[in-house]
Amino acid sequence: MKRGSLPSTRRPLATTPDLAEHYGVPVKTVRYWHQTQTCVGPLMFRVGKHLRARWDDIDAYDANQTGGRNAA
């Protein structure tokens, strides 16, 4: 693979609205999770002024919440 090129399987980072839609909560709730650092929700981080999350971290958080079981 050329340096600087992304693998075709890489997903874009999740945005705050993506996270809100995924969990069925308001965007304000997602921001609150990050601001309070209460270990609620997946690992989120800032990219400049924007809050982002990796889909792999979201999937891992979801699996952890269900005890590793797949949702029905």
C-alpha positions in Angstrom: 0.0 0.0 0.0 1.3 3.5 -0.8 2.2 5.7 2.1 -0.7 8.0 2.9 -3.3 6.0 1.2 -6.1 4.5 3.3 -7.2 0.9 3.2 -10.6 0.5 1.4 -12.1 -1.1 4.5 -11.5 2.0 6.8 -14.7 3.7 7.8 -14.9 7.4 8.4 -15.0 8.6 12.0 -18.4 8.9 13.6 -19.7 12.4 14.1 -21.8 13.6 17.1 -25.0 13.3 15.0 -23.9 9.8 13.9 -23.5 8.8 17.6 -26.8 10.3 18.6 -28.6 8.5 15.8 -26.8 5.2 16.6 -27.9 5.3 20.3 -31.2 7.0 19.8 -30.4 10.0 22.0 -30.2 13.7 21.4 -26.9 15.2 20.2 -26.7 17.1 23.5 -26.6 13.8 25.4 -23.6 12.6 23.4 -21.8 15.8 24.1 -22.7 15.5 27.8 -21.2 12.0 27.9 -17.9 13.3 26.6 -17.9 16.4 28.8 -18.6 14.5 32.1 -16.1 11.7 31.3 -18.5 9.3 33.1 -17.5 6.3 31.0 -20.9 6.3 29.3 -20.7 5.8 25.6 -17.8 4.9 23.4 -14.4 6.5 23.5 -14.7 10.0 21.9 -12.0 12.5 21.1 -11.6 16.0 19.6 -10.5 16.6 16.1 -10.0 20.3 16.2 -13.2 21.6 17.6 -15.2 18.5 16.4 -16.1 15.5 18.5 -15.4 12.2 16.8 -15.3 8.4 17.6 -13.9 5.4 15.8 -16.6 2.9 14.6 -14.4 0.1 16.0 -14.6 1.7 19.5 -18.3 2.1 19.1 -18.7 -1.6 18.2 -16.4 -2.6 21.1 -18.5 -0.4 23.5 -21.7 -1.9 22.3 -20.4 -5.5 22.6 -19.2 -4.7 26.1 -22.6 -3.4 27.1 -24.3 -6.6 25.9 -21.7 -8.8 27.5 -20.3 -9.7 24.1 -23.6 -11.1 22.9 -25.1 -10.1 19.6 -28.3 -8.2 19.8 -31.4 -10.0 18.6 
